[in-house]
Amino acid sequence: MQYTGSKYVGSYVNRRMEGSAEYILPTDTRYVGNMKDGMFHGEGTLFFPSGSRFDATWEKGLAVKGKYTFADGLQYEDKHWHYCDSYDRRFYTEICYGLKPSGISRLTNMDPPRKIPPGCYDCGDGFYNPTTRVIKDYLNRFLRNAGLPGFFFFC
């Protein structure tokens, strides 16, 4: 664990992770479930920092069957998936609760939407101010400086 930055809470058999356990990755993604021979094996769930989760059946570290649930409760279905496809561009909350009146359209699935200062751009983890060339989080705390002039950068 010291080399990967991960944390393991569970038992060992022959110096390998085994049994019911919790495995926390450096990204704060957590696996809670069964381990065998140092791998995810049996029933287990990956919990992501975004609030989404992946419930799966694992065999020797590979997910053989599973269900992904987004943070807003939307569940991914492998077959007949129609959310946000070319035929229906509504957000999940619009599908569940209906469309808002004209002029109050959604730009994201969040309700209410994030407040972005005038002249700034949403980057997903904060907003970019082209005047100061700084990216701040949604609570207006400094995150990082943008790239050099003439270079492309992605938020």
C-alpha positions in Angstrom: 0.0 0.0 0.0 2.9 2.4 0.7 3.8 2.3 -3.0 0.4 2.9 -4.5 -1.0 5.4 -1.8 -4.0 3.1 -1.3 -5.4 1.9 2.0 -6.7 -1.6 2.8 -8.9 -2.5 5.7 -9.4 -6.3 5.9 -7.7 -9.6 6.4 -4.9 -11.3 4.7 -4.4 -15.0 3.7 -0.9 -16.0 2.7 0.1 -12.2 2.6 -2.7 -11.5 0.1 -5.9 -9.4 0.6 -8.8 -11.8 1.2 -12.3 -11.8 2.6 -14.7 -9.0 3.3 -12.8 -5.7 3.0 -12.6 -2.1 2.1 -10.0 -0.8 -0.3 -9.5 2.9 -0.7 -7.6 4.2 -3.7 -5.6 7.5 -3.7 -8.4 9.1 -5.7 -10.8 8.5 -2.8 -12.6 5.9 -4.8 -13.6 3.1 -2.4 -14.2 -0.6 -3.0 -16.3 -2.3 -0.4 -16.8 -6.0 -0.9 -15.1 -9.4 -1.2 -11.4 -9.9 -2.0 -9.7 -13.2 -3.0 -6.0 -13.7 -3.8 -5.5 -9.9 -3.7 -8.2 -9.1 -6.2 -11.9 -7.9 -6.2 -13.8 -11.2 -6.2 -17.5 -11.9 -5.5 -20.0 -9.1 -4.7 -18.6 -5.6 -4.3 -19.3 -1.9 -4.8 -17.1 0.9 -6.1 -18.0 4.2 -4.5 -16.8 7.2 -6.5 -16.0 10.7 -5.0 -18.7 12.2 -7.3 -21.4 10.3 -5.5 -21.9 7.7 -8.2 -21.4 3.9 -7.6 -20.8 0.7 -9.4 -22.4 -2.5 -7.8 -20.9 -5.6 -9.4 -20.1 -9.2 -9.4 -16.3 -9.6 -9.8 -14.2 -12.6 -10.9 -10.4 -12.4 -10.4 -10.5 -8.5 -10.5 -12.8 -8.2 -13.5 -16.4 -7.0 -13.3 -18.5 -9.7 -15.0 -21.9 -8.2 -14.2 -22.8 -4.8 -12.8 -25.0 -1.7 -12.5 -23.7 1.9 -12.5 -25.7 4.5 -10.6 -25.0 8.2 -11.2 -24.9 10.6 -8.2 -28.4 11.9 -9.1 -29.9 8.4 -9.0 -30.0 7.6 -12.7 -29.1 4.0 -13.3 -27.2 3.0 -16.4 -28.8 0.2 -18.4 -26.7 -1.7 -20.9 -29.7 -2.3 -23.1 -32.2 0.2 -24.3 -30.2 3.2 -23.0 -31.9 6.4 -24.2 -30.6 9.0 -21.7 -29.0 12.0 -23.4 -28.8 10.3 -26.9 -29.3 11.9 -30.2 -33.1 11.5 -30.1 -33.7 12.8 -26.5 -31.3 15.5 -25.3 -33.1 16.2 -22.0 -31.3 16.0 -18.7 -32.2 13.2 -16.2 -34.0 15.7 -13.9 -36.0 17.0 -16.9 -37.0 13.4 -17.7 -38.1 12.8 -14.0 -39.7 16.2 -13.3 -40.5 17.7 -16.7 -39.1 20.6 -18.7 -39.0 24.1 -17.3 -40.8 26.9 -19.2 -39.3 28.6 -22.1 -36.5 31.0 -21.1 -35.7 29.0 -18.0 -33.8 26.3 -19.9 -31.2 24.1 -18.2 -27.6 24.3 -19.1 -26.7 21.4 -16.7 -28.5 18.7 -14.8 -28.2 20.7 -11.6 -31.1 22.6 -10.2 -30.5 25.3 -9.3 -27.5 25.7 -11.6 -24.1 26.8 -10.3 -23.6 30.6 -10.2 -20.8 31.5 -12.7 -19.6 35.1 -12.5 -20.2 37.2 -15.6 -17.5 36.8 -18.3 -16.3 33.5 -16.8 -16.6 30.0 -18.1 -17.6 26.8 -16.3 -14.7 24.2 -16.2 -16.5 21.4 -14.4 -14.5 21.7 -11.2 -14.7 25.5 -11.1 -14.8 28.6 -13.3 -12.2 30.2 -15.5 -11.8 34.0 -15.5 -10.1 35.0 -18.8 -9.1 38.4 -17.4 -7.1 37.1 -14.5 -6.4 33.7 -16.2 -7.2 31.9 -12.9 -9.5 29.0 -12.3 -11.4 29.1 -9.0 -13.7 26.5 -7.5 -17.4 27.2 -7.1 -16.9 28.7 -3.6 -14.5 31.2 -5.2 -11.3 29.5 -3.8 -8.2 29.4 -6.0 -7.6 26.1 -7.8 -4.9 26.8 -10.4 -3.5 29.2 -13.0 -4.4 28.7 -16.6 -1.9 27.9 -19.3 0.5 30.3 -21.1 -0.9 32.7 -23.8 -1.1 31.0 -27.2 -1.3 27.5 -25.6 -4.5 25.5 -25.4 -5.6 24.3 -22.0 -8.5 22.1 -20.9 -10.4 22.6 -17.7 
